[in-house]
Amino acid sequence: MTTRRSRAVVGLVASLAAAALIAALAGCAPSTPARLSGVVATGTIRSVTGAPKITGKVTVTAVAKSQSFLVTVHKTSGTTGPLWGINLTSRVIAPSDKCAPGGLTFGAGSMTRKSTVKLVLPGKKYGGAGWENPSFLHDMDITDTSKNPTPSCINSLAAYAPLKWTIGDIRPDISVVDHGKRAGAEGTPVTVKGKPWTYQVVADDNLSSIAQRFGITVQDLFYLNPARSPSPEDPVAYTGETLNLSKANR
């Protein structure tokens, strides 16, 4: 005979089992990155060697509601023209550079004679997995698109601003661990202090197998490699392509 007490115990055990299952499933699910808000980067404009002096400040502000980023160039001084452009680039610029640096470049807009220029940089909502954290855009550059110093130099570099980002680890759910070679992921990763750092794609590799090998998702790979070419979220793994596997190196 089943007593009221035994039924209660059975019910409690079932409830605890259900709670444990929910907790386990929650632990397996990737966390949702918190929406950033407020100033997330600052920079000071510097002229490149030999160019007319341009000064000013740059701030990048996260707009949580639209999941985008507002780039503000303010308090500028010096001579600029109507064909001067503002870009954010994944490459690091040196003072001696004469041309726009290439790499993944976001054309943010044009310079004007106003003291403040505001430009919108897309966030994850518009730009894909990597754009929820645009700190891979290391520098802002100002180019004179009316000048072409050499046939291989599309735009003349006038000034730049190294960006100092204050975004922390917004993807603590990403943990990269090498689980060993498998079909579609036959290459050998480069490690730093025993942890996977980069992976060079070999023939017949594919992104899904590479992601599985390192215990992450393809979307996580896109987040770790926001400056991939020809497209950050290209579904093809190209032989010889180097994929980043470290959040510190994105």
C-alpha positions as CSV (number, residue, x, y, z in Angstrom):
1,M,0.0,0.0,0.0
2,T,1.3,3.5,-0.9
3,T,1.1,5.8,2.0
4,R,0.8,9.6,1.9
5,R,4.4,9.9,3.2
6,S,5.8,7.6,0.5
7,R,4.0,9.5,-2.2
8,A,5.5,12.7,-0.8
9,V,9.0,11.2,-0.8
10,V,8.5,10.0,-4.4
11,G,7.3,13.5,-5.4
12,L,10.3,15.2,-3.7
13,V,12.8,12.8,-5.4
14,A,11.1,13.5,-8.7
15,S,11.3,17.3,-8.1
16,L,15.0,17.1,-7.1
17,A,15.8,15.0,-10.2
18,A,14.0,17.5,-12.4
19,A,15.8,20.4,-10.8
20,A,19.1,18.7,-11.3
21,L,18.3,18.0,-15.0
22,I,17.4,21.6,-15.5
23,A,20.6,22.8,-13.8
24,A,22.7,20.4,-15.9
25,L,21.1,21.5,-19.1
26,A,21.6,25.1,-18.1
27,G,25.2,24.4,-17.5
28,C,25.6,23.1,-21.0
29,A,23.9,26.0,-22.7
30,P,26.0,28.9,-23.9
31,S,25.6,32.1,-21.9
32,T,24.1,35.1,-23.5
33,P,26.6,38.0,-23.6
34,A,25.4,41.0,-21.5
35,R,24.6,44.1,-23.7
36,L,27.4,46.6,-23.4
37,S,26.6,50.2,-22.5
38,G,28.5,53.4,-22.1
39,V,32.0,54.4,-23.4
40,V,34.0,51.3,-24.3
41,A,37.0,52.8,-26.2
42,T,38.9,56.0,-26.4
43,G,41.7,57.3,-28.6
44,T,43.9,60.4,-29.4
45,I,44.4,61.4,-33.1
46,R,48.0,61.5,-34.3
47,S,49.2,62.7,-37.7
48,V,51.4,60.2,-39.6
49,T,55.0,61.3,-40.4
50,G,55.2,64.1,-42.9
51,A,51.4,64.8,-43.0
52,P,49.7,68.1,-42.0
53,K,49.1,68.2,-38.2
54,I,45.6,66.9,-37.2
55,T,44.6,66.6,-33.6
56,G,41.5,65.4,-31.8
57,K,39.8,62.8,-29.6
58,V,37.8,59.6,-30.4
59,T,35.3,57.8,-28.2
60,V,33.3,54.6,-28.9
61,T,30.1,54.3,-27.0
62,A,28.0,51.1,-26.8
63,V,24.3,51.7,-27.3
64,A,22.5,48.8,-25.5
65,K,19.1,49.4,-27.0
66,S,20.2,49.1,-30.6
67,Q,23.2,46.8,-29.9
68,S,25.4,49.1,-31.9
69,F,28.3,51.4,-31.3
70,L,28.6,55.2,-31.7
71,V,32.0,56.4,-32.9
72,T,32.5,60.1,-32.1
73,V,35.3,62.1,-33.5
74,H,35.4,65.4,-31.6
75,K,37.5,68.4,-30.8
76,T,39.4,68.1,-34.1
77,S,41.8,70.7,-35.4
78,G,43.9,71.0,-38.5
79,T,43.1,70.9,-42.2
80,T,40.8,68.3,-43.7
81,G,38.9,68.1,-46.9
82,P,35.5,66.8,-48.1
83,L,37.0,63.6,-49.5
84,W,38.7,62.6,-46.3
85,G,37.3,59.4,-44.8
86,I,37.2,57.8,-41.3
87,N,37.8,54.1,-41.0
88,L,38.2,51.5,-38.2
89,T,40.7,48.8,-39.0
90,S,41.8,45.4,-37.6
91,R,45.4,46.3,-38.5
92,V,47.8,48.2,-36.2
93,I,49.0,51.5,-37.8
94,A,52.6,52.8,-37.4
95,P,53.5,56.5,-37.5
96,S,55.6,55.9,-40.7
97,D,52.7,54.4,-42.7
98,K,51.7,56.3,-45.8
99,C,48.7,54.2,-47.0
100,A,45.5,52.9,-45.5
101,P,46.5,49.7,-43.7
102,G,44.1,47.2,-45.3
103,G,42.9,44.2,-43.3
104,L,39.2,44.2,-42.3
105,T,38.2,47.8,-42.5
106,F,34.9,49.4,-41.5
107,G,34.3,52.6,-43.4
108,A,32.7,54.7,-40.7
109,G,32.0,57.9,-42.8
110,S,33.5,61.2,-43.9
111,M,35.2,64.0,-42.1
112,T,33.5,67.3,-42.0
113,R,34.5,70.8,-40.8
114,K,32.2,70.3,-37.7
115,S,34.0,70.0,-34.4
116,T,32.1,66.7,-33.7
117,V,31.4,63.9,-36.1
118,K,29.2,61.0,-35.0
119,L,29.2,57.7,-36.9
120,V,27.4,54.4,-36.2
121,L,29.3,51.1,-36.0
122,P,27.2,48.0,-36.3
123,G,26.8,45.6,-33.4
124,K,26.0,41.9,-33.3
125,K,22.4,42.6,-34.4
126,Y,23.7,43.9,-37.8
127,G,27.2,42.6,-38.2
128,G,27.4,39.0,-37.0
129,A,28.9,37.1,-34.1
130,G,32.1,39.0,-33.8
131,W,30.6,42.5,-33.8
132,E,29.2,42.1,-30.2
133,N,32.7,42.9,-29.2
134,P,34.4,45.2,-31.8
135,S,37.7,45.5,-29.9
136,F,39.4,43.7,-32.8
137,L,39.3,47.0,-34.6
138,H,42.6,48.2,-33.2
139,D,42.9,51.7,-34.8
140,M,40.9,54.4,-36.4
141,D,42.4,56.0,-39.5
142,I,41.8,59.2,-41.4
143,T,42.5,59.0,-45.1
144,D,42.6,61.5,-48.0
145,T,40.8,59.7,-50.7
146,S,41.7,62.3,-53.3
147,K,45.4,61.2,-53.2
148,N,46.9,58.0,-54.5
149,P,50.7,58.1,-53.7
150,T,51.3,54.8,-55.6
151,P,49.3,52.5,-57.8
152,S,49.2,50.0,-55.0
153,C,48.1,52.6,-52.4
154,I,44.4,53.3,-52.8
155,N,44.1,56.0,-50.1
156,S,46.7,58.3,-48.6
157,L,46.9,58.0,-44.8
158,A,46.7,61.3,-43.0
159,A,46.2,60.5,-39.3
160,Y,45.3,57.7,-37.0
161,A,44.1,57.0,-33.4
162,P,45.1,53.8,-31.5
163,L,42.0,52.7,-29.7
164,K,42.1,51.7,-26.1
165,W,39.2,49.3,-25.4
166,T,37.8,48.6,-21.9
167,I,35.6,45.6,-22.9
168,G,36.3,42.6,-20.7
169,D,35.5,39.0,-21.4
170,I,31.9,39.0,-22.5
171,R,32.0,35.3,-23.6
172,P,33.1,33.4,-20.5
173,D,31.2,30.4,-21.9
174,I,33.8,29.9,-24.6
175,S,36.4,27.4,-23.4
176,V,38.7,26.0,-26.1
177,V,40.1,22.5,-25.5
178,D,41.8,20.3,-28.1
179,H,39.9,16.9,-28.1
180,G,42.1,15.5,-30.8
181,K,42.3,15.0,-34.6
182,R,39.3,13.8,-36.5
183,A,37.9,13.7,-40.0
184,G,37.5,17.4,-41.1
185,A,40.0,18.6,-38.5
186,E,43.3,16.9,-39.2
187,G,45.7,19.8,-38.6
188,T,48.0,20.5,-35.7
189,P,47.3,23.6,-33.6
190,V,49.8,26.1,-32.2
191,T,49.6,26.2,-28.4
192,V,50.7,28.9,-25.9
193,K,51.2,27.7,-22.3
194,G,49.5,24.5,-23.2
195,K,46.4,26.0,-24.6
196,P,45.3,26.1,-28.2
197,W,46.2,29.5,-29.8
198,T,45.8,29.1,-33.5
199,Y,44.9,26.4,-36.0
200,Q,45.9,26.2,-39.6
201,V,43.3,24.6,-41.9
202,V,44.5,21.6,-43.9
203,A,43.0,20.0,-47.0
204,D,39.5,18.6,-46.5
205,D,38.9,20.4,-43.2
206,N,35.6,22.0,-42.4
207,L,34.5,24.5,-39.8
208,S,31.9,22.2,-38.1
209,S,34.5,19.5,-37.5
210,I,37.1,22.1,-36.4
211,A,34.7,23.6,-33.9
212,Q,33.7,20.2,-32.5
213,R,37.4,19.3,-32.1
214,F,37.9,22.3,-29.9
215,G,34.7,22.0,-28.0
216,I,33.0,25.1,-29.3
217,T,30.4,26.1,-32.0
218,V,30.9,27.5,-35.5
219,Q,29.4,30.7,-34.1
220,D,32.1,30.7,-31.5
221,L,34.7,30.4,-34.2
222,F,33.2,33.4,-35.9
223,Y,33.4,35.3,-32.7
224,L,37.1,34.4,-32.3
225,N,37.8,35.3,-35.9
226,P,35.9,38.5,-36.7
227,A,38.5,39.7,-39.2
228,R,38.4,36.7,-41.5
229,S,38.7,37.3,-45.2
230,P,36.9,37.4,-47.6
231,S,34.0,37.4,-45.1
232,P,34.0,37.0,-41.3
233,E,31.2,34.4,-41.4
234,D,32.2,32.6,-44.5
235,P,31.1,29.0,-44.0
236,V,34.1,27.6,-45.9
237,A,37.4,26.7,-44.2
238,Y,40.1,27.5,-46.7
239,T,43.2,25.4,-46.9
240,G,46.1,27.3,-45.4
241,E,43.8,29.7,-43.5
242,T,44.9,30.4,-39.9
243,L,42.0,30.4,-37.4
244,N,42.4,32.1,-34.0
245,L,41.4,30.0,-31.0
246,S,42.2,32.5,-28.2
247,K,39.9,35.2,-26.9
248,A,43.0,37.2,-25.9
249,N,44.2,37.1,-29.6
250,R,41.1,38.0,-31.5
